[in-house]
Amino acid sequence: MRTRSLCLKMMLTAVMALAPTVVVRGQDYSPPDPVFPLPLYHERPETGGFYAAGDFILFRQTNPLKEQPIAVRGFMDTFGNIQGTERYLNDIIFSTFQPNPVVPGLFFGTGTPALDVNQVSGPNSYQPGFRTTLGWKFRNDLDVEFNWSHLFTKKESATAAPIGPTLNGGPGGADSFLFSPVYNFTPNYNGPMDKVIVTVDTPGAFTLGRLPLDFFPDQVFQTTTGPAGIWNAAQIMTIQFTQRYDDFEFIARIPIYENDRCRCYGLFGPRHIQLWERFWWHTVDISVPETIFTAGGLQTAPTGGGVSGPQDQADYTNIVSNRLYGPLFGLGSDVYIGHGFGINLDLRGGTYIDVVKERAKYELGDRSTAASRNRTDYTMAFELTGRLNLTWYPIEGVELRFGYELENLFNTVSSPRPIDFNMGAITPTYDKGTYRLLDGFAAGISLIF
């Protein structure tokens, strides 16, 4: 592959060491002994030809997410319906007058953090992938090759549900709900009409829930809308962060210096890098059976509850796509250390135009309505990369290698705190100076035809 001419010299050197009586002149070629029945190499390697390579890669890449609270345990009594229902039940059942006024926006629950963006910020584990190379070596030792590197999709996820780490519903059962401060949403996002059941046990004391499991003779239940919004008194919230990586390059390897044991060359050509990231937040609001206390006793709607249709669910996505275009340049060297082994070192740099697409959107679960922000930015980004490989030439036309790679990308764009809770004007923050590190291992094989 990259070391075709050097590989020939290495093979000739090995032949000279094993059989000192053999005379090797200039570009003369001696067939290997034994001859392997493979369609590799040919009798005039100095004329150049086609080569191909495949690599398995295992890389880590920077996860740019930082801390941003998403949800807490509890809910907000948006218009005071919960408090009004509690006073109503106390009055008709216990004849207990509640002098305290109804306070719209009163929060019920402990407010304990339930979900945070940093729950999908790591650990920064390795991603498998592959690299494919197709190249041609010319008579003047110039190599031209196309490379494609791809990392398989990486996903991190986290979920908050009604039962938290304390394994109890908190004061009055309010901690079995989840609350996020989304605002400026349309009525389409109000959620179920029947969201909470208020239960009065004794005068002045009440509990809240979704489905009454049992009750005593001195208990009563009343359904109320109470919290407005799918994200207010929700039951399940899930977040997920997805990363993808690809790069494409068309590189010329230009000879600078060469002897029997060492070759130095320059690198130059166009390169394209794709960094795609998506933060996804899914919220589920579950209804309760319509329960009404009347003079005739407890009445429950025959339609039941405990379900959540698409109209009671909402998605938020924030996608950042960095597309880097520009020239790559660098230097490299192949050194033969003996017994068919060599060392390869490449140092690369690049200056790129970064075309960044930023897409943030709230969308109802049935896809009937959405609010979005779409924007494209243009910035400059830079790359500095090093690759170190140990190579082995077991037979003519075959090169095996194993190495470590370190890729530094400067001045890319990310959204470390990806959520904007204002649906009316979605403007999440974007960091236009994000440093990214990709490092890991590569192992592969090259075949020279």
Stockholm file with secondary structure:
# STOCKHOLM 1.0

chainA/1-449         MRTRSLCLKMMLTAVMALAPTVVVRGQDYSPPDPVFPLPLYHERPETGGFYAAGDFILFRQTNPLKEQPIAVRGFMDTFGNIQGTERYLNDIIFSTFQPNPVVPGLFFGTGTPALDVNQVSGPNSYQPGFRTTLGWKFRNDLDVEFNWSHLFTKKESATAAPIGPTLNGGPGGADSFLFSPVYNFTPNYNGPMDKVIVTVDTPGAFTLGRLPLDFFPDQVFQTTTGPAGIWNAAQIMTIQFTQRYDDFEFIARIPIYENDRCRCYGLFGPRHIQLWERFWWHTVDISVPETIFTAGGLQTAPTGGGVSGPQDQADYTNIVSNRLYGPLFGLGSDVYIGHGFGINLDLRGGTYIDVVKERAKYELGDRSTAASRNRTDYTMAFELTGRLNLTWYPIEGVELRFGYELENLFNTVSSPRPIDFNMGAITPTYDKGTYRLLDGFAAGISLIF
#=GR chainA/1-449 SS CTTHHHHHHHHHHHHHHHCTTCCCCTTCCCCCSSCCSSSCCCSCGGGCEEEEEEEEEEEEECCCCCCCEEEEESEEETTSHHHHHHHHHIIIIICCCCCSCCCTTEEESCCCEEEEGGGGSCCCCCEEEEEEEEEEECTTSCEEEEEEEEEEEEEEEEEECSSCTTSSCCGGGGGGSEECCCBSCCGGGSCCSCCEEEEEEETTEEEEESSCCCCCTTCEEEEECCSCSTTEEESEEEEEEEEEEEEEEEEEEEEEEECSSEEEEEEEEEEEEEEEEEEEEEEECCCCCCEEEETTEEEECTTCCCCCCGGGEEEEEEEEEEEEEEEEEEEEEEEEEETTEEEEEEEEEEEEEEEEEEEEEEEETTSSCEEEEEEEEEEEEEEEEEEEEEEECCSTTEEEEEEEEEEEEEEEEECSSCCCCBTTSCCCCCEEEEEEEEEEEEEEEEEEC
#=GC SS_cons         CTTHHHHHHHHHHHHHHHCTTCCCCTTCCCCCSSCCSSSCCCSCGGGCEEEEEEEEEEEEECCCCCCCEEEEESEEETTSHHHHHHHHHIIIIICCCCCSCCCTTEEESCCCEEEEGGGGSCCCCCEEEEEEEEEEECTTSCEEEEEEEEEEEEEEEEEECSSCTTSSCCGGGGGGSEECCCBSCCGGGSCCSCCEEEEEEETTEEEEESSCCCCCTTCEEEEECCSCSTTEEESEEEEEEEEEEEEEEEEEEEEEEECSSEEEEEEEEEEEEEEEEEEEEEEECCCCCCEEEETTEEEECTTCCCCCCGGGEEEEEEEEEEEEEEEEEEEEEEEEEETTEEEEEEEEEEEEEEEEEEEEEEEETTSSCEEEEEEEEEEEEEEEEEEEEEEECCSTTEEEEEEEEEEEEEEEEECSSCCCCBTTSCCCCCEEEEEEEEEEEEEEEEEEC
//
